[in-house]
């Protein structure tokens, strides 16, 4: 039998003293690393090169600054929702606002209006009525996307239907064409 070329290794079995030595060494490394920290950062931010900036963005018209053509009697007008977007492609945003009278009971009909500002003016003005409150409908889920306006109009199939519970839903779209908002063919009215 041949004897091994290397003497038997002393560390073939771990003993508690080995764990104590490893823990002590690790604690020493952690303690030493906390004493030797890198210096404070001294890099300065360099200014960005000058470029031609985009024109200042114009704020969309504020619907609170417009008098809407609603006859509400002693109650006020409520802006139910408003969304801004460039609808006519002139680079200035317009605001589409859905408003109704602040009725204490029932579901008052909505009006949907487009507001804009003339170039160089801060005063918003109403330029289009998309939904007339006289149509006795309510606007649900409208949006401005890609220069167009989409909405769902909720209405009533007859005068016998309670005004709390519209039973007809119609999807509609408007887009700017030749200086006016054109209403697209609807997808057809359907019962709710």
Secondary structure, 3 states (H helix, E strand, C coil): CCCCCCCCCCCCCCCHHHHHHHHHHHHHHHHHHHHCCCCCCCCCCCCCCCCCCCCCCCCCCCHHHCCCCCCCCCCCEEEEEEEEECCCCCCCCEEEEEEEECCCCCCCCCEEEEEEECCCCCCEEEEEEEECHHHCCEEEEEEEECCEEEEEEEECCCCCCCCCCCCEEEEEEEEEECCEEEECCCCCCEEC
